């Protein structure tokens, strides 16, 4: 069960935004990721709870940030309920999309697991619903993912395979690279792995 800490920052000016303390693990029905976020000053900043089935589809998502809450799952595309800080009202959304995304590294692992790309495959288009900070506002985004490199490194804990994905935002054409080792993000725009207490799990 990988357990560790990511630092999240603005990818443009590198302003620190939060620290995400996480643990994740594969299970008999898929994969689960749970995290707690704190501000750079140490105050509570929200939480993430994401569970995938064995095909990489989100069977449960619960996000908390800024007093707002989102609960969602893959249902007729993806469906979610977003609740305001007072709890007085809730709004439901549904989009013909493949999965969810957001600032948490969990969503990068989830998308890679959903697509199951190979280095020889063409880039794959995916539609995602992004929940944006600080109020978890939903926004539909289209991306293209390609597995451009896969290297195996020898470590004290055995072989470690690092996959490099090229991710393209189809509305702007902006491209960036995401490096994953199993179910851990090693490097991505706005994300830095700061501490890892146990090795990544290999997702099959």
Buried (B, 14 or more C-beta within 10 A) or exposed (E): EBEBBBBBBEEEEEEEBBBBBBBBBBEEEBBBBBBBBBEBEEEEBBBBBBBBBBEBBBBBBBBBBEBBBBBBBBEEBBBBEBBEEEEEEEEEBEBEBBBBBBBBBBBBBBBBBBBEBEEEEEBBEBBBBBBBBEEBEBEEBEBBBBBEEBEEEEEEEEEBEBBBBBBBEEEEEEEEEBBBBBBBBBBBEBBBBEEBEEBBBEBE
